[in-house]
């Protein structure tokens, strides 16, 4: 016989979370031997680069988009931000293609694969709005060249690349929230489903 506490939504949610993602899955202390692969190193490198990009981005946001033009320290932080993005995309692409070659969607891991791919697409939009927020001739050139293509799709009514304020807010608020949420969801799914095992050579052996 269920009690009033058992019927509460917080109790039901807690029990569901504990059943789906127990502590030993959320923070495991052991992994299968096949996890010792460079593909997973690049996955972790993607997370590290993302943390570096967010950290340097916070500093740039505190001092404003003009700061790095007139400060040597600001220029250094901006360069770290740029190279963090370069490493982020390089590591993510290697990880993405590596997992594609491993058919990482096997064993009910389709959503894990999809969230990784969608994160890549969201990151492209994040980087694009970052280029538009540089407040220099480079960003002006990129925005004027992009506006006609975007306007031809009808997207210009909602996504105005010539509006610096809109692009800056997309870059420092909206898209980082989307990217971090997708990455967090992706990592949680990896914890729930586990790391995909290698493809066996004998087709009679189950995955």
C-alpha positions in Angstrom: 0.0 0.0 0.0 1.5 3.3 -1.1 1.9 6.2 1.3 1.4 9.9 0.6 5.2 10.3 0.4 5.4 7.6 -2.3 2.9 9.4 -4.4 4.8 12.7 -4.3 6.3 13.7 -7.7 9.7 14.4 -6.0 9.8 10.8 -4.6 8.8 9.2 -7.9 11.4 11.3 -9.7 14.1 10.5 -7.3 13.4 6.8 -7.5 13.3 6.9 -11.3 16.7 8.7 -11.4 18.2 6.3 -8.9 17.0 3.4 -11.0 18.2 4.8 -14.3 21.5 6.3 -13.2 22.8 4.9 -9.9 26.0 6.3 -8.4 28.1 3.5 -9.7 27.1 4.4 -13.3 27.2 8.2 -12.8 30.7 8.1 -11.3 32.3 4.8 -12.2 35.7 3.8 -10.9 36.4 1.1 -13.5 35.9 0.9 -17.3 36.2 -1.9 -19.8 39.6 -2.5 -21.3 38.5 -1.3 -24.8 38.0 2.2 -23.3 41.8 2.6 -23.4 41.5 4.2 -26.9 42.5 7.5 -28.4 39.0 8.0 -29.6 37.9 8.5 -26.0 40.9 10.7 -25.3 39.7 13.0 -28.0 36.2 12.9 -26.4 37.7 14.1 -23.1 39.9 16.6 -24.9 36.7 18.1 -26.4 35.3 18.5 -22.9 38.5 20.1 -21.6 38.6 22.5 -24.6 35.0 23.4 -24.1 35.7 24.3 -20.4 38.7 26.5 -21.5 36.5 28.2 -24.1 33.8 29.0 -21.6 36.4 30.2 -19.0 38.1 32.6 -21.4 34.7 33.6 -22.8 33.6 34.6 -19.3 36.6 36.8 -18.9 36.0 38.4 -22.3 32.4 39.0 -21.4 33.3 40.7 -18.1 35.6 43.2 -19.8 33.4 43.7 -22.9 33.8 43.0 -26.7 36.1 46.0 -27.2 38.6 45.2 -24.5 40.8 42.8 -26.4 41.5 45.4 -29.1 43.2 47.8 -26.7 44.8 45.5 -24.1 47.7 43.0 -24.5 46.2 40.9 -21.7 42.8 41.0 -23.5 44.5 40.0 -26.8 46.1 37.1 -25.0 42.8 35.9 -23.5 41.1 36.3 -26.9 43.8 34.2 -28.5 43.4 31.5 -25.9 39.7 31.6 -26.6 40.3 31.2 -30.3 42.7 28.4 -30.0 40.5 26.7 -27.5 37.8 26.7 -30.1 40.2 25.3 -32.7 41.1 22.4 -30.4 37.5 21.9 -29.5 36.4 21.4 -33.1 39.5 19.3 -34.0 39.0 17.0 -31.1 35.2 16.8 -31.6 35.5 15.9 -35.3 38.1 13.2 -34.6 35.8 11.8 -31.9 32.7 12.1 -34.1 34.2 10.3 -37.1 35.9 7.7 -34.8 32.5 6.9 -33.2 30.9 6.8 -36.7 33.5 4.2 -37.8 32.8 2.2 -34.6 29.0 2.3 -35.3 28.5 3.8 -31.8 24.7 3.8 -32.2 24.6 0.1 -31.6 22.9 -1.4 -28.5 20.2 1.2 -28.1 22.7 4.1 -28.2 21.0 6.0 -31.1 20.1 9.0 -28.9 23.7 9.1 -27.6 25.0 9.4 -31.2 22.3 11.9 -32.2 23.1 14.2 -29.3 26.7 14.2 -30.3 26.0 15.0 -33.9 23.5 17.8 -32.9 26.1 19.2 -30.5 28.5 19.5 -33.5 25.9 21.5 -35.5 25.1 23.7 -32.5 28.8 24.4 -32.0 29.1 25.6 -35.6 26.4 28.2 -35.0 28.1 29.2 -31.8 31.4 29.7 -33.5 29.7 31.6 -36.4 28.1 34.1 -34.0 31.5 34.4 -32.3 33.1 35.4 -35.6 30.3 38.0 -36.0 31.0 39.4 -32.5 34.7 40.3 -33.0 34.0 44.0 -33.6 36.5 44.3 -36.4 36.6 44.4 -40.2 36.7 40.6 -40.3 33.4 40.3 -38.5 31.9 43.0 -40.8 33.0 41.1 -43.9 31.7 37.8 -42.6 28.3 39.3 -41.7 27.8 41.2 -45.0 28.7 38.0 -47.0 26.4 35.8 -44.9 23.3 38.1 -44.8 22.2 37.5 -48.4 22.5 33.7 -48.1 20.5 33.7 -44.8 18.0 36.2 -46.1 17.4 33.9 -49.2 16.1 31.2 -46.8 13.8 33.5 -44.9 15.9 33.2 -41.8 16.9 36.8 -41.9 13.6 37.7 -40.3 14.7 36.0 -37.1 18.5 35.8 -37.4 20.0 39.2 -38.4 23.7 38.8 -38.8 24.1 42.6 -39.2 22.6 43.1 -35.7 25.7 43.1 -33.5 23.7 43.0 -30.2 21.7 40.0 -31.3 24.7 38.1 -32.5 26.6 38.8 -29.3 23.8 37.6 -27.1 23.4 34.5 -29.2 27.1 33.8 -28.8 27.5 34.5 -25.1 24.1 33.4 -23.7 21.8 31.3 -26.0 24.2 29.0 -27.9 26.4 28.3 -24.9 23.4 27.2 -22.9 22.3 24.9 -25.8 25.8 23.5 -26.3 26.4 22.8 -22.6 23.0 21.2 -22.2 23.6 18.9 -25.2 27.0 17.9 -24.0 25.7 17.2 -20.5 22.8 15.1 -21.9 25.3 13.3 -24.1 27.6 12.4 -21.2 24.6 11.3 -19.1 23.5 9.0 -21.9 27.0 7.5 -22.1 26.8 6.8 -18.4 23.4 5.3 -18.7 24.0 3.1 -21.8 27.7 2.5 -21.2 30.5 2.7 -23.7 29.8 0.9 -27.0 31.8 -2.4 -27.2 34.0 -3.1 -30.3 32.5 -4.6 -33.4 33.2 -8.4 -33.2 34.6 -10.2 -36.2 32.3 -13.2 -35.8 28.8 -12.2 -36.9 27.3 -15.0 -34.9 28.4 -13.4 -31.6 25.9 -10.9 -30.3 26.8 -7.3 -29.7 
